[in-house]
Amino acid sequence: MKPILASLLAGAALLAAPVANARHRDTPEQQLAKLLAGRVAGKPVDCISLVRTGASQIIDGKAIVYTVGNTLYVNQPRGGADQLDDNSILVTNTFGSQLCSIDTVRLIDRNSFFPRGFVSLGEFVPYTKPKKSN
């Protein structure tokens, strides 16, 4: 009886180990706060230049952050933000060279390449680092 009990306890410990060692994941609000630390929000704009956009980053269920030069533009979609996650590929179809608050962005699953839905963009809030005074 004791060897069976010992085996069961050892098995339970092995199953519990990944849970105990699971890395803490920040909430979307914490992720965004860390990304924007030391930056100041500017006046929201309706469009940004895609030509100058260097990268984009998804904040799960909350926002898309676009890098344009030294400025981070945060877009909290008016609809569909709950579908945003690390497995989303953003597909943008624009008319011209700007991405605007009236545009939609299609989402493709990174693993299956199947469509997952879309988000309706909102305004773009610029965040810049304040200039240091001499």
VMD Tcl script that builds the backbone (N, CA, C; Angstrom):
set m [mol new atoms 402]
animate dup $m
set s [atomselect $m all]
$s set {name element resname resid chain x y z} {
  {N N MET 1 A 0.813 -1.191 0.000}
  {CA C MET 1 A 0.000 0.000 0.000}
  {C C MET 1 A 0.855 1.252 0.000}
  {N N LYS 2 A 1.936 1.250 0.760}
  {CA C LYS 2 A 2.794 2.414 0.851}
  {C C LYS 2 A 3.475 2.756 -0.479}
  {N N PRO 3 A 3.958 1.774 -1.266}
  {CA C PRO 3 A 4.568 2.126 -2.553}
  {C C PRO 3 A 3.571 2.806 -3.501}
  {N N ILE 4 A 2.322 2.386 -3.459}
  {CA C ILE 4 A 1.308 3.008 -4.321}
  {C C ILE 4 A 1.065 4.448 -3.890}
  {N N LEU 5 A 0.955 4.670 -2.597}
  {CA C LEU 5 A 0.745 6.012 -2.075}
  {C C LEU 5 A 1.934 6.909 -2.426}
  {N N ALA 6 A 3.137 6.390 -2.287}
  {CA C ALA 6 A 4.338 7.165 -2.629}
  {C C ALA 6 A 4.347 7.508 -4.112}
  {N N SER 7 A 3.939 6.560 -4.952}
  {CA C SER 7 A 3.893 6.819 -6.396}
  {C C SER 7 A 2.869 7.886 -6.736}
  {N N LEU 8 A 1.704 7.816 -6.084}
  {CA C LEU 8 A 0.666 8.815 -6.320}
  {C C LEU 8 A 1.130 10.204 -5.897}
  {N N LEU 9 A 1.775 10.289 -4.743}
  {CA C LEU 9 A 2.276 11.579 -4.267}
  {C C LEU 9 A 3.364 12.127 -5.185}
  {N N ALA 10 A 4.238 11.267 -5.660}
  {CA C ALA 10 A 5.293 11.702 -6.580}
  {C C ALA 10 A 4.687 12.194 -7.885}
  {N N GLY 11 A 3.676 11.483 -8.380}
  {CA C GLY 11 A 3.008 11.898 -9.613}
  {C C GLY 11 A 2.311 13.233 -9.444}
  {N N ALA 12 A 1.655 13.418 -8.309}
  {CA C ALA 12 A 0.973 14.685 -8.042}
  {C C ALA 12 A 1.979 15.828 -7.972}
  {N N ALA 13 A 3.129 15.578 -7.363}
  {CA C ALA 13 A 4.162 16.608 -7.271}
  {C C ALA 13 A 4.683 16.985 -8.651}
  {N N LEU 14 A 4.862 15.998 -9.517}
  {CA C LEU 14 A 5.326 16.278 -10.877}
  {C C LEU 14 A 4.311 17.097 -11.657}
  {N N LEU 15 A 3.031 16.796 -11.474}
  {CA C LEU 15 A 1.988 17.549 -12.173}
  {C C LEU 15 A 1.863 18.967 -11.644}
  {N N ALA 16 A 2.107 19.155 -10.365}
  {CA C ALA 16 A 1.989 20.477 -9.762}
  {C C ALA 16 A 3.194 21.357 -10.042}
  {N N ALA 17 A 4.334 20.775 -10.361}
  {CA C ALA 17 A 5.562 21.551 -10.571}
  {C C ALA 17 A 5.427 22.617 -11.652}
  {N N PRO 18 A 4.866 22.310 -12.828}
  {CA C PRO 18 A 4.744 23.363 -13.834}
  {C C PRO 18 A 3.874 24.522 -13.374}
  {N N VAL 19 A 2.837 24.245 -12.597}
  {CA C VAL 19 A 1.973 25.312 -12.100}
  {C C VAL 19 A 2.739 26.189 -11.129}
  {N N ALA 20 A 3.516 25.575 -10.255}
  {CA C ALA 20 A 4.290 26.341 -9.283}
  {C C ALA 20 A 5.370 27.170 -9.968}
  {N N ASN 21 A 5.917 26.657 -11.063}
  {CA C ASN 21 A 6.990 27.359 -11.759}
  {C C ASN 21 A 6.480 28.267 -12.883}
  {N N ALA 22 A 5.167 28.307 -13.084}
  {CA C ALA 22 A 4.611 29.129 -14.154}
  {C C ALA 22 A 5.003 30.584 -13.928}
  {N N ARG 23 A 5.452 31.214 -15.006}
  {CA C ARG 23 A 5.888 32.600 -14.927}
  {C C ARG 23 A 4.692 33.524 -14.797}
  {N N HIS 24 A 4.817 34.494 -13.940}
  {CA C HIS 24 A 3.770 35.499 -13.780}
  {C C HIS 24 A 3.663 36.307 -15.062}
  {N N ARG 25 A 2.465 36.497 -15.558}
  {CA C ARG 25 A 2.247 37.290 -16.765}
  {C C ARG 25 A 1.523 38.565 -16.374}
  {N N ASP 26 A 2.071 39.695 -16.804}
  {CA C ASP 26 A 1.468 40.984 -16.496}
  {C C ASP 26 A 0.101 41.109 -17.159}
  {N N THR 27 A -0.761 41.897 -16.534}
  {CA C THR 27 A -2.059 42.201 -17.134}
  {C C THR 27 A -1.813 43.112 -18.337}
  {N N PRO 28 A -2.781 43.228 -19.247}
  {CA C PRO 28 A -2.607 44.144 -20.379}
  {C C PRO 28 A -2.311 45.577 -19.921}
  {N N GLU 29 A -2.952 46.017 -18.855}
  {CA C GLU 29 A -2.715 47.372 -18.350}
  {C C GLU 29 A -1.268 47.534 -17.874}
  {N N GLN 30 A -0.742 46.498 -17.206}
  {CA C GLN 30 A 0.651 46.536 -16.742}
  {C C GLN 30 A 1.619 46.497 -17.920}
  {N N GLN 31 A 1.327 45.680 -18.942}
  {CA C GLN 31 A 2.173 45.614 -20.131}
  {C C GLN 31 A 2.252 46.980 -20.801}
  {N N LEU 32 A 1.097 47.629 -20.952}
  {CA C LEU 32 A 1.060 48.936 -21.596}
  {C C LEU 32 A 1.786 49.981 -20.752}
  {N N ALA 33 A 1.596 49.946 -19.451}
  {CA C ALA 33 A 2.270 50.903 -18.557}
  {C C ALA 33 A 3.784 50.751 -18.644}
  {N N LYS 34 A 4.294 49.522 -18.680}
  {CA C LYS 34 A 5.737 49.295 -18.797}
  {C C LYS 34 A 6.264 49.818 -20.131}
  {N N LEU 35 A 5.517 49.583 -21.188}
  {CA C LEU 35 A 5.925 50.023 -22.519}
  {C C LEU 35 A 5.979 51.542 -22.613}
  {N N LEU 36 A 5.056 52.212 -21.917}
  {CA C LEU 36 A 4.952 53.671 -21.998}
  {C C LEU 36 A 5.674 54.398 -20.867}
  {N N ALA 37 A 6.358 53.676 -20.000}
  {CA C ALA 37 A 7.038 54.295 -18.858}
  {C C ALA 37 A 8.003 55.380 -19.331}
  {N N GLY 38 A 7.920 56.547 -18.694}
  {CA C GLY 38 A 8.797 57.659 -19.038}
  {C C GLY 38 A 8.334 58.460 -20.241}
  {N N ARG 39 A 7.174 58.146 -20.775}
  {CA C ARG 39 A 6.639 58.852 -21.941}
  {C C ARG 39 A 5.414 59.662 -21.538}
  {N N VAL 40 A 5.141 60.679 -22.337}
  {CA C VAL 40 A 4.024 61.580 -22.078}
  {C C VAL 40 A 3.051 61.508 -23.247}
  {N N ALA 41 A 1.753 61.418 -22.924}
  {CA C ALA 41 A 0.717 61.351 -23.964}
  {C C ALA 41 A 0.545 62.706 -24.627}
  {N N GLY 42 A 0.341 62.672 -25.929}
  {CA C GLY 42 A 0.052 63.876 -26.688}
  {C C GLY 42 A -1.401 63.886 -27.120}
  {N N LYS 43 A -1.735 64.840 -27.973}
  {CA C LYS 43 A -3.099 64.967 -28.478}
  {C C LYS 43 A -3.371 63.839 -29.479}
  {N N PRO 44 A -4.494 63.114 -29.309}
  {CA C PRO 44 A -4.817 62.032 -30.243}
  {C C PRO 44 A -4.936 62.537 -31.684}
  {N N VAL 45 A -4.534 61.673 -32.614}
  {CA C VAL 45 A -4.632 61.989 -34.040}
  {C C VAL 45 A -5.457 60.898 -34.721}
  {N N ASP 46 A -6.026 61.247 -35.864}
  {CA C ASP 46 A -6.864 60.292 -36.591}
  {C C ASP 46 A -6.065 59.342 -37.468}
  {N N CYS 47 A -4.872 59.766 -37.935}
  {CA C CYS 47 A -4.105 58.941 -38.871}
  {C C CYS 47 A -2.618 58.979 -38.532}
  {N N ILE 48 A -1.929 57.892 -38.909}
  {CA C ILE 48 A -0.470 57.854 -38.840}
  {C C ILE 48 A 0.057 57.399 -40.192}
  {N N SER 49 A 1.300 57.738 -40.478}
  {CA C SER 49 A 1.931 57.363 -41.743}
  {C C SER 49 A 2.422 55.928 -41.676}
  {N N LEU 50 A 1.952 55.101 -42.601}
  {CA C LEU 50 A 2.440 53.718 -42.650}
  {C C LEU 50 A 3.860 53.639 -43.189}
  {N N VAL 51 A 4.232 54.595 -44.016}
  {CA C VAL 51 A 5.572 54.610 -44.596}
  {C C VAL 51 A 6.619 54.760 -43.494}
  {N N ARG 52 A 6.311 55.549 -42.481}
  {CA C ARG 52 A 7.254 55.802 -41.396}
  {C C ARG 52 A 7.114 54.823 -40.231}
  {N N THR 53 A 6.095 53.974 -40.262}
  {CA C THR 53 A 5.864 53.037 -39.167}
  {C C THR 53 A 6.894 51.924 -39.206}
  {N N GLY 54 A 7.584 51.743 -38.084}
  {CA C GLY 54 A 8.638 50.733 -38.018}
  {C C GLY 54 A 8.156 49.378 -37.548}
  {N N ALA 55 A 7.264 49.357 -36.582}
  {CA C ALA 55 A 6.825 48.082 -36.019}
  {C C ALA 55 A 5.478 48.278 -35.346}
  {N N SER 56 A 4.862 47.165 -35.016}
  {CA C SER 56 A 3.628 47.209 -34.232}
  {C C SER 56 A 3.715 46.119 -33.171}
  {N N GLN 57 A 3.033 46.354 -32.073}
  {CA C GLN 57 A 3.026 45.399 -30.961}
  {C C GLN 57 A 1.606 45.282 -30.440}
  {N N ILE 58 A 1.188 44.057 -30.186}
  {CA C ILE 58 A -0.152 43.815 -29.664}
  {C C ILE 58 A -0.108 43.733 -28.146}
  {N N ILE 59 A -1.012 44.442 -27.508}
  {CA C ILE 59 A -1.234 44.310 -26.076}
  {C C ILE 59 A -2.532 43.511 -25.961}
  {N N ASP 60 A -2.424 42.284 -25.474}
  {CA C ASP 60 A -3.549 41.344 -25.455}
  {C C ASP 60 A -4.857 41.972 -24.984}
  {N N GLY 61 A -5.882 41.857 -25.833}
  {CA C GLY 61 A -7.221 42.287 -25.465}
  {C C GLY 61 A -7.390 43.768 -25.248}
  {N N LYS 62 A -6.368 44.580 -25.584}
  {CA C LYS 62 A -6.440 45.992 -25.232}
  {C C LYS 62 A -6.083 46.955 -26.350}
  {N N ALA 63 A -4.911 46.781 -26.975}
  {CA C ALA 63 A -4.422 47.833 -27.867}
  {C C ALA 63 A -3.397 47.302 -28.867}
  {N N ILE 64 A -3.146 48.147 -29.858}
  {CA C ILE 64 A -2.043 47.949 -30.795}
  {C C ILE 64 A -1.151 49.175 -30.653}
  {N N VAL 65 A 0.144 48.950 -30.491}
  {CA C VAL 65 A 1.091 50.055 -30.347}
  {C C VAL 65 A 1.962 50.083 -31.602}
  {N N TYR 66 A 1.941 51.231 -32.292}
  {CA C TYR 66 A 2.720 51.419 -33.511}
  {C C TYR 66 A 3.912 52.317 -33.200}
  {N N THR 67 A 5.091 51.935 -33.687}
  {CA C THR 67 A 6.301 52.732 -33.508}
  {C C THR 67 A 6.543 53.539 -34.772}
  {N N VAL 68 A 6.580 54.863 -34.610}
  {CA C VAL 68 A 6.868 55.768 -35.718}
  {C C VAL 68 A 8.011 56.660 -35.251}
  {N N GLY 69 A 9.220 56.358 -35.710}
  {CA C GLY 69 A 10.395 57.084 -35.219}
  {C C GLY 69 A 10.561 56.818 -33.734}
  {N N ASN 70 A 10.630 57.890 -32.936}
  {CA C ASN 70 A 10.769 57.770 -31.481}
  {C C ASN 70 A 9.431 57.854 -30.757}
  {N N THR 71 A 8.357 57.886 -31.508}
  {CA C THR 71 A 7.022 58.034 -30.934}
  {C C THR 71 A 6.278 56.709 -30.966}
  {N N LEU 72 A 5.616 56.395 -29.864}
  {CA C LEU 72 A 4.742 55.229 -29.811}
  {C C LEU 72 A 3.303 55.718 -29.916}
  {N N TYR 73 A 2.569 55.186 -30.881}
  {CA C TYR 73 A 1.157 55.533 -31.048}
  {C C TYR 73 A 0.319 54.375 -30.536}
  {N N VAL 74 A -0.506 54.645 -29.537}
  {CA C VAL 74 A -1.359 53.619 -28.952}
  {C C VAL 74 A -2.749 53.740 -29.548}
  {N N ASN 75 A -3.224 52.635 -30.096}
  {CA C ASN 75 A -4.565 52.591 -30.649}
  {C C ASN 75 A -5.369 51.570 -29.861}
  {N N GLN 76 A -6.389 52.057 -29.174}
  {CA C GLN 76 A -7.311 51.164 -28.476}
  {C C GLN 76 A -8.544 51.032 -29.367}
  {N N PRO 77 A -8.651 49.911 -30.075}
  {CA C PRO 77 A -9.728 49.749 -31.049}
  {C C PRO 77 A -11.110 49.983 -30.457}
  {N N ARG 78 A -11.984 50.544 -31.310}
  {CA C ARG 78 A -13.374 50.781 -30.907}
  {C C ARG 78 A -14.157 49.480 -30.853}
  {N N GLY 79 A -13.690 48.481 -31.573}
  {CA C GLY 79 A -14.370 47.197 -31.576}
  {C C GLY 79 A -13.410 46.071 -31.885}
  {N N GLY 80 A -13.613 44.928 -31.258}
  {CA C GLY 80 A -12.819 43.736 -31.537}
  {C C GLY 80 A -11.532 43.597 -30.762}
  {N N ALA 81 A -11.237 44.519 -29.844}
  {CA C ALA 81 A -9.970 44.462 -29.102}
  {C C ALA 81 A -9.838 43.173 -28.308}
  {N N ASP 82 A -10.950 42.606 -27.884}
  {CA C ASP 82 A -10.898 41.371 -27.101}
  {C C ASP 82 A -10.314 40.200 -27.897}
  {N N GLN 83 A -10.242 40.330 -29.224}
  {CA C GLN 83 A -9.684 39.278 -30.073}
  {C C GLN 83 A -8.169 39.388 -30.241}
  {N N LEU 84 A -7.584 40.500 -29.796}
  {CA C LEU 84 A -6.145 40.709 -29.944}
  {C C LEU 84 A -5.366 39.833 -28.975}
  {N N ASP 85 A -4.369 39.111 -29.492}
  {CA C ASP 85 A -3.455 38.366 -28.636}
  {C C ASP 85 A -2.167 38.081 -29.394}
  {N N ASP 86 A -1.230 37.422 -28.713}
  {CA C ASP 86 A 0.088 37.146 -29.295}
  {C C ASP 86 A 0.021 36.271 -30.544}
  {N N ASN 87 A -1.064 35.548 -30.714}
  {CA C ASN 87 A -1.193 34.666 -31.877}
  {C C ASN 87 A -1.825 35.358 -33.078}
  {N N SER 88 A -2.032 36.660 -32.991}
  {CA C SER 88 A -2.655 37.399 -34.082}
  {C C SER 88 A -1.618 37.997 -35.026}
  {N N ILE 89 A -1.866 37.830 -36.317}
  {CA C ILE 89 A -1.115 38.541 -37.342}
  {C C ILE 89 A -2.032 39.654 -37.819}
  {N N LEU 90 A -1.519 40.880 -37.842}
  {CA C LEU 90 A -2.309 42.032 -38.277}
  {C C LEU 90 A -2.212 42.186 -39.785}
  {N N VAL 91 A -3.352 42.252 -40.463}
  {CA C VAL 91 A -3.391 42.455 -41.909}
  {C C VAL 91 A -4.125 43.761 -42.160}
  {N N THR 92 A -3.394 44.718 -42.702}
  {CA C THR 92 A -3.930 46.056 -42.899}
  {C C THR 92 A -4.095 46.349 -44.382}
  {N N ASN 93 A -5.294 46.697 -44.788}
  {CA C ASN 93 A -5.563 47.148 -46.159}
  {C C ASN 93 A -5.925 48.623 -46.078}
  {N N THR 94 A -5.112 49.456 -46.679}
  {CA C THR 94 A -5.368 50.891 -46.617}
  {C C THR 94 A -5.517 51.460 -48.012}
  {N N PHE 95 A -6.082 52.633 -48.063}
  {CA C PHE 95 A -6.177 53.399 -49.302}
  {C C PHE 95 A -5.228 54.568 -49.132}
  {N N GLY 96 A -4.063 54.475 -49.754}
  {CA C GLY 96 A -3.047 55.497 -49.570}
  {C C GLY 96 A -1.993 55.023 -48.588}
  {N N SER 97 A -1.240 55.958 -48.043}
  {CA C SER 97 A -0.101 55.600 -47.193}
  {C C SER 97 A -0.348 55.867 -45.720}
  {N N GLN 98 A -1.615 56.049 -45.333}
  {CA C GLN 98 A -1.914 56.305 -43.935}
  {C C GLN 98 A -2.837 55.239 -43.359}
  {N N LEU 99 A -2.680 55.019 -42.074}
  {CA C LEU 99 A -3.569 54.154 -41.320}
  {C C LEU 99 A -4.419 55.088 -40.472}
  {N N CYS 100 A -5.731 54.986 -40.591}
  {CA C CYS 100 A -6.612 55.955 -39.941}
  {C C CYS 100 A -7.624 55.288 -39.005}
  {N N SER 101 A -8.219 56.106 -38.183}
  {CA C SER 101 A -9.158 55.618 -37.177}
  {C C SER 101 A -10.436 55.039 -37.781}
  {N N ILE 102 A -10.666 55.235 -39.053}
  {CA C ILE 102 A -11.846 54.640 -39.694}
  {C C ILE 102 A -11.524 53.291 -40.332}
  {N N ASP 103 A -10.250 52.873 -40.277}
  {CA C ASP 103 A -9.825 51.624 -40.905}
  {C C ASP 103 A -10.102 50.425 -40.002}
  {N N THR 104 A -10.138 49.262 -40.628}
  {CA C THR 104 A -10.223 48.007 -39.892}
  {C C THR 104 A -8.946 47.212 -40.161}
  {N N VAL 105 A -8.578 46.387 -39.224}
  {CA C VAL 105 A -7.406 45.517 -39.344}
  {C C VAL 105 A -7.892 44.085 -39.169}
  {N N ARG 106 A -7.641 43.263 -40.183}
  {CA C ARG 106 A -8.026 41.854 -40.096}
  {C C ARG 106 A -7.014 41.096 -39.243}
  {N N LEU 107 A -7.494 40.089 -38.555}
  {CA C LEU 107 A -6.642 39.263 -37.700}
  {C C LEU 107 A -6.572 37.856 -38.276}
  {N N ILE 108 A -5.348 37.353 -38.410}
  {CA C ILE 108 A -5.103 36.004 -38.901}
  {C C ILE 108 A -4.410 35.230 -37.785}
  {N N ASP 109 A -4.846 33.998 -37.540}
  {CA C ASP 109 A -4.224 33.159 -36.521}
  {C C ASP 109 A -2.821 32.770 -36.969}
  {N N ARG 110 A -1.832 33.031 -36.128}
  {CA C ARG 110 A -0.429 32.779 -36.453}
  {C C ARG 110 A -0.137 31.293 -36.681}
  {N N ASN 111 A -0.869 30.401 -36.048}
  {CA C ASN 111 A -0.607 28.967 -36.166}
  {C C ASN 111 A -1.326 28.316 -37.340}
  {N N SER 112 A -2.604 28.636 -37.515}
  {CA C SER 112 A -3.398 27.981 -38.556}
  {C C SER 112 A -3.518 28.811 -39.832}
  {N N PHE 113 A -3.211 30.103 -39.737}
  {CA C PHE 113 A -3.354 31.058 -40.834}
  {C C PHE 113 A -4.805 31.252 -41.261}
  {N N PHE 114 A -5.746 30.896 -40.405}
  {CA C PHE 114 A -7.161 31.131 -40.662}
  {C C PHE 114 A -7.546 32.506 -40.136}
  {N N PRO 115 A -8.502 33.167 -40.787}
  {CA C PRO 115 A -8.994 34.458 -40.281}
  {C C PRO 115 A -9.607 34.298 -38.892}
  {N N ARG 116 A -9.363 35.295 -38.028}
  {CA C ARG 116 A -9.885 35.256 -36.655}
  {C C ARG 116 A -10.885 36.363 -36.389}
  {N N GLY 117 A -11.031 37.289 -37.308}
  {CA C GLY 117 A -11.911 38.427 -37.087}
  {C C GLY 117 A -11.204 39.711 -37.473}
  {N N PHE 118 A -11.647 40.806 -36.891}
  {CA C PHE 118 A -11.029 42.097 -37.193}
  {C C PHE 118 A -11.248 43.057 -36.033}
  {N N VAL 119 A -10.482 44.138 -36.051}
  {CA C VAL 119 A -10.670 45.216 -35.084}
  {C C VAL 119 A -10.967 46.493 -35.849}
  {N N SER 120 A -11.810 47.335 -35.262}
  {CA C SER 120 A -12.104 48.665 -35.798}
  {C C SER 120 A -11.251 49.653 -35.026}
  {N N LEU 121 A -10.330 50.292 -35.719}
  {CA C LEU 121 A -9.381 51.180 -35.048}
  {C C LEU 121 A -10.061 52.409 -34.452}
  {N N GLY 122 A -9.438 52.926 -33.409}
  {CA C GLY 122 A -9.847 54.181 -32.793}
  {C C GLY 122 A -8.782 55.233 -33.087}
  {N N GLU 123 A -8.758 56.287 -32.290}
  {CA C GLU 123 A -7.749 57.329 -32.469}
  {C C GLU 123 A -6.381 56.813 -32.025}
  {N N PHE 124 A -5.349 57.444 -32.549}
  {CA C PHE 124 A -3.969 57.102 -32.225}
  {C C PHE 124 A -3.443 58.126 -31.229}
  {N N VAL 125 A -3.069 57.662 -30.047}
  {CA C VAL 125 A -2.544 58.577 -29.019}
  {C C VAL 125 A -1.024 58.487 -29.045}
  {N N PRO 126 A -0.348 59.615 -29.368}
  {CA C PRO 126 A 1.122 59.600 -29.412}
  {C C PRO 126 A 1.724 59.697 -28.006}
  {N N TYR 127 A 2.764 58.921 -27.767}
  {CA C TYR 127 A 3.522 58.977 -26.526}
  {C C TYR 127 A 4.981 59.230 -26.867}
  {N N THR 128 A 5.507 60.314 -26.313}
  {CA C THR 128 A 6.902 60.679 -26.562}
  {C C THR 128 A 7.638 60.853 -25.249}
  {N N LYS 129 A 8.955 60.731 -25.345}
  {CA C LYS 129 A 9.794 60.994 -24.169}
  {C C LYS 129 A 9.957 62.502 -24.056}
  {N N PRO 130 A 9.787 63.050 -22.860}
  {CA C PRO 130 A 9.933 64.499 -22.701}
  {C C PRO 130 A 11.378 64.921 -22.987}
  {N N LYS 131 A 11.504 66.100 -23.572}
  {CA C LYS 131 A 12.835 66.638 -23.839}
  {C C LYS 131 A 13.487 67.050 -22.543}
  {N N LYS 132 A 14.773 66.701 -22.428}
  {CA C LYS 132 A 15.512 67.047 -21.212}
  {C C LYS 132 A 15.883 68.509 -21.244}
  {N N SER 133 A 15.650 69.187 -20.124}
  {CA C SER 133 A 16.029 70.587 -20.038}
  {C C SER 133 A 17.486 70.703 -19.629}
  {N N ASN 134 A 18.154 71.705 -20.145}
  {CA C ASN 134 A 19.589 71.890 -19.861}
  {C C ASN 134 A 19.812 72.647 -18.604}
}
mol reanalyze $m
mol bondsrecalc $m
mol representation Tube
mol addrep $m
